[in-house]
Every structure is written in structure tokens, then in C-alpha cells.
């Protein structure tokens, strides 16, 4: 996962409705209609948000009979969390080094 793939993902996650959709899908697969019934957003808006999430690789459609349900792609979320964790650890190391230098002055 590169910075180039993280930027569109964070842009997609920068929307509160998309966070709500991911949280709802974390409880189980759901169709756009089912999500619209749970969230204060129209089905058409849900479909557009799902398209954005699908484009960045966070959800995938799954056909169940005549219905299309969406599911979260957990591997992508885990990979993103790991990348952020590495960045956080790097910053912690840098800040600890700065603190050590400052305390030595």
C-alpha cells in the first residue's frame, strides 16, 4: 500500500456518511436499500457513497439472488490500520529522540 493509494482512501473516508455505511456493514452485508432504511440518507445517495467506497477497495458487491449486497473488505482496512500504526511508531521514535536531545541540553 503506497501513499498514492492511501490518499483516495482517506478522501473517501473523509465523509461522515461513508463512515456510517462502513460501520453498518461491519455488522453484516447489506443492500443499498437496507442501508437507506438504517441511515438518514436516500437510497440513491447510499448507492453513490457505496460506489466511492468500492472504487477505493473498501467494499465489494455480492449478488444474493436478485439483490446486490455490499460487504466490507477487511483486509484493506487492516492494511490501512497497519500503515498508520507504522507511521505512528516512526513519529514516536522521532519525538523520543528529540526529547532526549532537549533534556541533554
N, C-alpha and C positions, 0 to 999 in steps of 0.2 A: 504494500500500500504506500503510495507516494503522496507528497503534498498536493500534487495535481489531482489526485482522486479524493483527497480529503476536503478540498475547497468546495466542490459541488455538493458533497455530502453535508458539510456544515451549513451551506446555504440552504439546502433542503430542510435541515433540522432547525433552521432559524425561525420557523413558523410554528406558532403555538398549536394550531390545529393539527399539523403533521405530527407533533409530539403526542397529542391526544390520540391520534389514529394509531401510532406505534404502541402506545400504552394499551389501547383496546385490543389490538392484535396480539399483544403479549399474553392476553388471557385466552386466545384461541383464534383460529381462522374465522374470517367474516367477509361477507359481501359488502359492496358499497352501500346497498340498501339497508343492511343490518347496521352498519356503522352510522348511517344517517339517522337511524332511529335512536341511537345512543348519544349522538353528539348534536349540538345546536347548529348544524350546518346542513345544507341541502345535499341531496344525493349527487347532483351534478358537481358541486364543489368538492365533495368527498372523492369523486372519480378523478377530478383534476389533481387533487393532492396525492392520491394513490399513484397516478401516472408519474408525478415528480419523484416520489419515493421509489418507484420501480426503476426509473431512469438511473438513479444513483446506486441501485443494487441493494436497497434495504428491505424491499418486499417483493414477493413474486405471486403471480396469479395461479390459482389451481382450479381447474374445472371439476365441479362436482355435479354430475347430471347436466342440467341446463343452466346451473348457476356458476358464476365465477366468484370464488372466494380468494381472499388475499391472506398471505402468511408472511411473518417477519423472517428475514434471512438472518438468523442468529450469528452465523459465522462472520458476517460483515460487521455487525455491531460489536462482536468480541474483538475482531481485529482492530477496529477503531479505538476501542477502550484500551487495548494493549499499547497502541501507538501513543495515545495520550498519557498513559502511565509512564512509558519510556521518557517522553518529553518532560513530565513532572519530576522524575528521578534525576534527569540531567540538570534541571534547574535547581533542585535541592542540593546537588553536589556543588554546583557553581556558587550558590548562596553560602553554603557552609565554608567554602574556600575563601570567599570574600570576608565572611565573619572572622575567620581565623587570622587573616591578614590584618583586618581592622583592630582586632584585640591585641595583636602583637605590636601595634604602633604605640 
